[in-house]
Each structure stands twice: as C-alpha cells, then as structure tokens.
C-alpha cells in the first residue's frame, strides 16, 4: 500500500514540474506567434544585392 502512495506522490511532483515548465514557457513568449513560421516559408525571399551583382558579371 505504501508503494501506491509513493507512486501517487511522485506523479504529483512530476505533474507539478511540467505545469511550472508550461507556465514559464507561456509567460516567456514561446507561443506568441504560432502561425508565422508556417506561413513564412510560402513567401519568396528578397534577393540581396550581392546575388544580383554575381549574375551581371
């Protein structure tokens, strides 16, 4: 029976650890822009002046 109580106790400790990690990631801005990286790959990059100078010579 004591093993059951130890398992419940350790599961609460692990759940608390993940809850603190999730709250920290939300407050630090990890989930602010969820659509940006997925849409950014659809747009063409602007050509740099270095790339256009190489094509002229």
Long-range contacts (C-beta under 8 A, 24 or more apart in sequence): none
